[in-house]
Amino acid sequence: MSGRYNPDHVSVGRYAFAVIAVAIYALPLYLAIMNTFKTNKQIVQDPAGTPAPFTLDNVVKVLTDPESDLVPTLLRTVIITVLVVILAVVLGSMLGYYVARHESPVTRVLMLLLLLGLAIPSQVLLIPLSQTLRAFGLMGTYAGLIVSDVGFFVPFAVLIFSRFIGSIPRELDESANIDGAGPLRTYFSIIFPLTRPAAASVAIFISVWVWNDFVNPLILLGPATGTTIMAGLYRTLGQYTSDFGTTFAYMFVASLPILIIFLALQRSFISGLTSGATKG
């Protein structure tokens, strides 16, 4: 019968949709990688073609040309990202541990406030945030940017860690308490090492968010302090408008640290997102 359900047709449709989705996402990546290793003339003549001949001139230029300012900008962004991730993971995991182990109206209100914080875009808070940082003398400083980023991302870390820690048996806490360990020692010696998958997931998400952030560093740091990688890319696009090879090379080099972080933590990434939902 023509109207009869056929699971084979559904499978073919799913595979076709998956192939189309992958192609849509892979095409910009393909263009960025291929054009990184081509001359400007080759890019203009055949932007979708493969490099012939292959050249590293664009990468060498963005790494050595003082006008590109890529290397110091890259190092600056790495330092900011690492500090934000460490602080957000430590503070978010500790608060998530408290929320997971103390179910009460207070913790439910706390989680509600944190979820509301996740629902508000950071750009909406730029004006009051700028005024607050200026009042404490942190406006235009890296410390001010780091503190504001940690405040934005701790609610997300608490949400992930509280779900994950909720799946860890409470008997571990009770055993540590019997042995004379306090809450802090119990957490850092027993609980925190078990949250490695959740920490990897949080680290990946926050690293990508901080690395790709453009508006907050541009406003909170200002032109006198320095720039992060996305603001640096914006300046490069303005400075090398017709030099497409340099622009693609800048994007390629700027994406490598995040790619390395994901490859290093990918084994724990999925389990960190699903453990809290699938256990207990």
WOHUTA-V197007 format. One record per residue. RES is the residue in one letter. SS is DSSP state (A for helix, B for strand, O for the rest). D_FIRST is the distance of its C-alpha to the first C-alpha in Angstrom with 2 decimals. Layout:
BEGIN
{{RES,SS,D_FIRST} {RES,SS,D_FIRST}}
END
This chain:
BEGIN
{{M,O,0.00} {S,O,3.79} {G,O,5.55} {R,O,5.41} {Y,O,9.01} {N,O,10.14} {P,A,13.91} {D,A,14.72} {H,A,14.04} {V,A,16.26} {S,A,18.88} {V,A,19.07} {G,A,19.56} {R,A,22.25} {Y,A,24.01} {A,A,24.07} {F,A,25.50} {A,A,28.00} {V,A,29.12} {I,A,29.69} {A,A,31.58} {V,A,33.71} {A,A,34.51} {I,A,35.63} {Y,A,37.91} {A,A,39.11} {L,A,40.13} {P,A,43.18} {L,A,44.22} {Y,A,44.02} {L,A,46.09} {A,A,48.66} {I,A,49.18} {M,A,49.30} {N,A,51.64} {T,A,53.95} {F,O,55.09} {K,O,55.48} {T,O,58.39} {N,A,58.31} {K,A,58.25} {Q,A,55.19} {I,A,53.37} {V,A,54.08} {Q,A,53.15} {D,O,49.97} {P,O,48.93} {A,O,45.68} {G,O,47.37} {T,O,48.71} {P,O,52.47} {A,O,54.47} {P,O,57.08} {F,O,56.45} {T,O,59.09} {L,O,60.17} {D,A,62.55} {N,A,60.51} {V,A,60.34} {V,A,64.04} {K,A,64.93} {V,A,63.31} {L,A,64.84} {T,A,68.34} {D,O,68.83} {P,O,70.78} {E,O,69.32} {S,O,65.80} {D,O,67.03} {L,A,63.89} {V,A,65.48} {P,A,67.46} {T,A,64.57} {L,A,62.22} {L,A,64.72} {R,A,65.29} {T,A,61.60} {V,A,61.20} {I,A,64.10} {I,A,62.80} {T,A,59.29} {V,A,60.62} {L,A,62.97} {V,A,60.35} {V,A,57.87} {I,A,60.57} {L,A,61.84} {A,A,58.41} {V,A,57.26} {V,A,60.50} {L,A,60.84} {G,A,57.14} {S,A,56.93} {M,A,60.10} {L,A,58.96} {G,A,55.50} {Y,A,57.27} {Y,A,59.26} {V,A,56.25} {A,A,54.29} {R,A,57.24} {H,O,58.55} {E,O,56.06} {S,O,57.95} {P,A,57.89} {V,A,59.88} {T,A,57.33} {R,A,54.47} {V,A,56.42} {L,A,57.16} {M,A,53.50} {L,A,52.72} {L,A,55.45} {L,A,54.18} {L,A,50.63} {L,A,52.16} {G,A,53.98} {L,A,50.75} {A,A,49.36} {I,O,52.35} {P,O,52.32} {S,A,55.47} {Q,A,56.29} {V,A,56.81} {L,A,59.57} {L,A,61.39} {I,A,64.23} {P,A,65.17} {L,A,64.64} {S,A,66.96} {Q,A,69.56} {T,A,69.38} {L,A,69.74} {R,A,72.62} {A,A,74.37} {F,O,74.29} {G,O,75.27} {L,O,71.94} {M,O,70.73} {G,O,70.51} {T,O,70.59} {Y,A,68.16} {A,A,68.85} {G,A,67.70} {L,A,64.42} {I,A,63.82} {V,A,64.62} {S,A,62.33} {D,A,59.43} {V,A,59.95} {G,A,59.94} {F,A,56.64} {F,A,54.84} {V,A,56.30} {P,A,53.92} {F,A,50.91} {A,A,52.69} {V,A,53.49} {L,A,49.86} {I,A,48.68} {F,A,51.67} {S,A,51.67} {R,A,48.06} {F,A,48.83} {I,A,52.18} {G,O,50.69} {S,O,48.81} {I,O,52.12} {P,O,53.73} {R,O,56.73} {E,A,58.55} {L,A,59.47} {D,A,61.35} {E,A,63.04} {S,A,64.16} {A,A,65.61} {N,A,67.35} {I,A,68.93} {D,O,70.22} {G,O,71.91} {A,O,69.61} {G,O,69.39} {P,A,66.27} {L,A,66.78} {R,A,67.48} {T,A,64.53} {Y,A,62.24} {F,A,63.52} {S,A,64.13} {I,A,61.08} {I,A,58.36} {F,A,58.43} {P,A,58.01} {L,A,54.80} {T,O,53.34} {R,A,53.10} {P,A,49.30} {A,A,49.64} {A,A,52.68} {A,A,50.83} {S,A,48.01} {V,A,50.59} {A,A,52.68} {I,A,49.85} {F,A,48.76} {I,A,52.34} {S,A,53.38} {V,A,50.70} {W,A,51.59} {V,A,55.32} {W,A,54.99} {N,A,52.90} {D,O,54.99} {F,O,56.69} {V,A,57.97} {N,A,59.78} {P,A,61.87} {L,A,62.61} {I,A,63.99} {L,A,65.45} {L,A,67.11} {G,A,68.20} {P,A,69.38} {A,A,72.61} {T,A,71.23} {G,O,68.65} {T,O,64.97} {T,O,61.84} {I,A,59.32} {M,A,57.12} {A,A,60.15} {G,A,61.54} {L,A,58.41} {Y,A,58.83} {R,A,62.41} {T,A,61.42} {L,A,58.94} {G,A,61.78} {Q,A,64.34} {Y,O,62.34} {T,O,60.30} {S,O,60.24} {D,O,60.31} {F,A,56.60} {G,A,57.25} {T,A,59.45} {T,A,56.94} {F,A,54.10} {A,A,56.52} {Y,A,57.58} {M,A,54.00} {F,A,53.35} {V,A,56.48} {A,A,55.98} {S,A,52.53} {L,A,53.72} {P,A,55.31} {I,A,52.21} {L,A,50.09} {I,A,52.62} {I,A,52.54} {F,A,48.76} {L,A,48.78} {A,A,51.60} {L,A,49.94} {Q,A,46.22} {R,A,46.15} {S,A,47.22} {F,A,45.31} {I,A,41.92} {S,A,43.50} {G,A,45.91} {L,A,43.21} {T,A,41.10} {S,A,43.75} {G,A,44.88} {A,A,41.39} {T,A,40.35} {K,O,43.62} {G,O,45.26}}
END
